[in-house]
Amino acid sequence: MKKILPSHLTLLGIVAIVLAWSAWQPYDRLTWWLEVLPALAALAVLFATYRRFEFTTLTYTLIALHMCVLFVGGHYTYARVPLFDWLRPIFGWHRNHYDRLGHIVQGFVPAIVTREVFVRLQILRKTGWQPFLVVCVCLAISAFYELIEWWTALASGDAAISFLGTQGDPWDTQEDMFCALLSAIAAIALLSRVQDRAINRLVTHTSS
C-alpha cells in the first residue's frame, strides 16, 4: 500500500473529526445518512484509487472542505445551521442559505477534481474544449443530485423534507443548479493556473 503523505493524513484526520462530531446526536438520523453518504462513498473511492491516482494536495484540500460542508449540513440539516440563522437578519435573508453554500461547493470542488482528471489523463486532445466540458460535468452532477433528492422525496415522503431543504422556495432546484454553474466557472477562472503548478510539482515528484 502506498504511503499516505503527512499533509493528506492531516486532511483525513480533520475529516474524521468533523464526521465524528456530525454523527453525534444529529437533528435527524435519516437526513444525516442522506447528507453524508456521498462523502463516505467518495472517501472509499479515494482510498481505493490512492495508489494508482494520487490527486494534488490542492484537490484533496478542496475535497476535504466539501466533505466538512456535507457533515455540518447533515448534523443540523441545511435549513437549521445556526451560523446562517444568525446571518439571516444581518443580510435580510428570507431563509437559511446554508444549502446555497453547499451547492456552491458542489460546483467549485467537482470542477477542480474533473479538471485534474482531464489534464493528467490527457482526455482531450483539443484543450480549448476543456473549460466548457468541465462545467458540463459539474452541471450534470448538480442535476443528478437534484434527481436523487426528487427520488428520495418520492420514496420517503415527509421524511425527505429536511433532505430537500427547499424551505418553501419553488425555484430552489433551479437556484441550486445556478449556484453550481457559477461556482464551477469561478473555480476554473481562479484556480486553473494554481492547479497546473500543483500538477507539475506532483508529476515531477512522482517521476523522480
C-alpha positions as CSV (number, residue, x, y, z in Angstrom):
1,M,0.0,0.0,0.0
2,K,1.4,3.4,-1.0
3,K,2.4,5.6,2.0
4,I,0.0,8.4,2.6
5,L,1.6,11.8,2.7
6,P,1.6,13.7,6.1
7,S,-0.5,16.5,4.6
8,H,-3.0,14.1,3.3
9,L,-3.1,12.3,6.7
10,T,-3.8,15.7,8.3
11,L,-6.7,16.3,6.0
12,L,-8.0,12.8,6.7
13,G,-7.8,13.5,10.4
14,I,-9.7,16.7,10.1
15,V,-12.4,15.0,8.0
16,A,-12.6,12.2,10.6
17,I,-13.0,14.6,13.5
18,V,-15.8,16.6,11.8
19,L,-17.5,13.3,10.8
20,A,-17.4,12.1,14.4
21,W,-18.9,15.4,15.6
22,S,-21.5,15.3,12.9
23,A,-22.6,11.8,13.8
24,W,-23.1,12.7,17.5
25,Q,-26.8,13.3,18.1
26,P,-27.7,14.9,14.7
27,Y,-31.1,16.6,14.3
28,D,-32.5,13.8,12.2
29,R,-30.6,10.5,11.7
30,L,-32.2,9.7,8.3
31,T,-31.3,13.1,7.0
32,W,-27.8,12.7,8.4
33,W,-27.3,9.5,6.5
34,L,-28.7,11.0,3.3
35,E,-26.4,14.0,3.5
36,V,-23.1,12.3,4.5
37,L,-23.4,9.2,2.3
38,P,-21.9,10.9,-0.8
39,A,-18.9,11.9,1.2
40,L,-18.4,8.5,2.7
41,A,-18.7,7.0,-0.8
42,A,-16.1,9.5,-2.1
43,L,-13.8,8.6,0.8
44,A,-14.0,4.9,-0.2
45,V,-13.2,5.7,-3.8
46,L,-10.3,8.0,-2.8
47,F,-8.8,5.2,-0.6
48,A,-9.2,2.6,-3.4
49,T,-7.6,4.8,-6.0
50,Y,-4.8,6.5,-4.0
51,R,-2.1,4.1,-5.1
52,R,-3.0,4.4,-8.8
53,F,-4.1,8.1,-9.0
54,E,-3.0,10.4,-6.2
55,F,-4.6,13.8,-6.6
56,T,-2.7,17.0,-5.8
57,T,-2.9,18.4,-2.2
58,L,-4.9,21.3,-3.5
59,T,-7.6,19.0,-4.8
60,Y,-7.6,16.9,-1.6
61,T,-7.9,20.0,0.5
62,L,-11.0,21.1,-1.5
63,I,-12.5,17.6,-1.3
64,A,-12.0,17.7,2.5
65,L,-13.7,21.1,2.7
66,H,-16.6,19.8,0.6
67,M,-17.0,16.8,2.9
68,C,-17.0,19.0,6.0
69,V,-19.7,21.2,4.5
70,L,-21.8,18.0,4.0
71,F,-21.1,16.8,7.5
72,V,-22.2,20.1,9.0
73,G,-25.4,20.1,6.9
74,G,-26.1,16.6,7.9
75,H,-25.7,17.3,11.6
76,Y,-28.1,20.3,11.7
77,T,-30.0,19.8,8.4
78,Y,-29.3,22.5,5.8
79,A,-32.3,24.6,6.9
80,R,-31.1,24.8,10.5
81,V,-27.4,25.6,10.5
82,P,-27.0,28.1,13.4
83,L,-24.4,30.4,11.8
84,F,-26.6,31.0,8.8
85,D,-29.7,31.6,11.0
86,W,-27.6,34.2,12.8
87,L,-26.7,35.8,9.4
88,R,-30.3,36.0,8.2
89,P,-31.3,39.3,9.9
90,I,-28.0,40.8,9.1
91,F,-28.3,40.3,5.3
92,G,-32.2,40.3,5.3
93,W,-32.4,36.8,4.1
94,H,-35.9,35.2,4.0
95,R,-34.4,31.7,4.7
96,N,-31.3,29.8,5.9
97,H,-28.9,29.9,2.9
98,Y,-26.5,27.2,4.1
99,D,-27.8,24.9,1.3
100,R,-26.7,27.6,-1.2
101,L,-23.2,27.3,0.2
102,G,-23.5,23.5,-0.2
103,H,-24.4,23.9,-3.9
104,I,-21.6,26.5,-4.5
105,V,-19.1,24.0,-3.2
106,Q,-20.9,21.3,-5.2
107,G,-19.9,23.2,-8.4
108,F,-16.5,24.5,-7.3
109,V,-14.9,21.3,-6.0
110,P,-16.0,18.9,-8.7
111,A,-14.7,21.4,-11.3
112,I,-11.2,21.1,-9.8
113,V,-11.5,17.4,-9.5
114,T,-12.7,17.0,-13.0
115,R,-10.1,19.3,-14.5
116,E,-7.3,17.5,-12.8
117,V,-8.5,14.2,-14.2
118,F,-8.8,15.7,-17.7
119,V,-5.3,17.3,-17.5
120,R,-3.4,14.3,-16.1
121,L,-5.1,11.6,-18.1
122,Q,-4.9,13.8,-21.2
123,I,-8.6,13.1,-22.0
124,L,-8.9,15.9,-24.5
125,R,-6.6,16.5,-27.5
126,K,-8.1,20.0,-28.0
127,T,-7.7,21.5,-24.6
128,G,-9.7,24.6,-25.7
129,W,-12.8,22.5,-25.0
130,Q,-11.7,21.6,-21.5
131,P,-13.4,24.5,-19.5
132,F,-16.7,24.0,-21.3
133,L,-16.7,20.3,-20.7
134,V,-15.6,20.6,-17.1
135,V,-18.6,23.0,-16.5
136,C,-20.9,20.5,-18.2
137,V,-19.7,17.7,-15.9
138,C,-20.4,19.9,-12.9
139,L,-23.9,20.7,-14.2
140,A,-24.5,17.1,-14.8
141,I,-23.5,16.2,-11.2
142,S,-25.7,19.0,-9.9
143,A,-28.7,17.9,-12.0
144,F,-28.2,14.3,-11.0
145,Y,-28.1,15.3,-7.3
146,E,-31.4,17.1,-7.7
147,L,-32.9,13.9,-9.3
148,I,-31.7,12.0,-6.3
149,E,-33.4,14.4,-4.0
150,W,-36.6,14.0,-6.0
151,W,-36.4,10.2,-6.0
152,T,-35.8,10.3,-2.2
153,A,-38.8,12.5,-1.7
154,L,-41.0,10.2,-3.7
155,A,-39.7,7.1,-1.8
156,S,-39.9,8.5,1.7
157,G,-42.5,11.3,1.6
158,D,-42.4,13.7,4.5
159,A,-39.2,12.1,5.8
160,A,-37.3,13.8,3.0
161,I,-38.3,17.4,3.7
162,S,-35.2,18.1,5.6
163,F,-33.1,16.5,3.0
164,L,-34.7,18.5,0.2
165,G,-34.2,21.8,2.1
166,T,-36.3,23.8,-0.2
167,Q,-37.8,25.9,2.7
168,G,-40.8,26.7,0.6
169,D,-38.8,28.1,-2.4
170,P,-40.5,27.0,-5.6
171,W,-37.3,27.8,-7.6
172,D,-34.9,26.0,-5.2
173,T,-33.8,23.4,-7.7
174,Q,-33.0,25.9,-10.4
175,E,-31.2,28.2,-8.0
176,D,-29.1,25.4,-6.6
177,M,-28.0,24.4,-10.2
178,F,-27.3,28.0,-11.0
179,C,-25.0,28.3,-7.9
180,A,-23.2,25.2,-9.0
181,L,-22.8,26.6,-12.5
182,L,-21.4,29.9,-11.4
183,S,-19.0,28.3,-8.9
184,A,-17.7,25.8,-11.4
185,I,-16.9,28.7,-13.8
186,A,-15.3,30.6,-10.9
187,A,-13.1,27.6,-10.0
188,I,-11.7,27.3,-13.5
189,A,-11.1,31.1,-13.7
190,L,-9.5,31.4,-10.3
191,L,-7.5,28.1,-9.8
192,S,-6.5,26.8,-13.2
193,R,-3.0,28.2,-13.1
194,V,-2.6,27.2,-9.5
195,Q,-3.7,23.7,-10.2
196,D,-1.4,23.4,-13.2
197,R,1.6,24.3,-11.0
198,A,0.4,21.8,-8.4
199,I,0.1,19.1,-11.0
200,N,3.5,19.8,-12.4
201,R,5.0,19.5,-8.9
202,L,3.3,16.2,-8.3
203,V,4.3,14.8,-11.6
204,T,7.9,15.9,-11.1
205,H,8.0,14.4,-7.6
206,T,6.5,11.0,-8.6
207,S,8.7,10.7,-11.7
208,S,11.9,11.4,-9.7
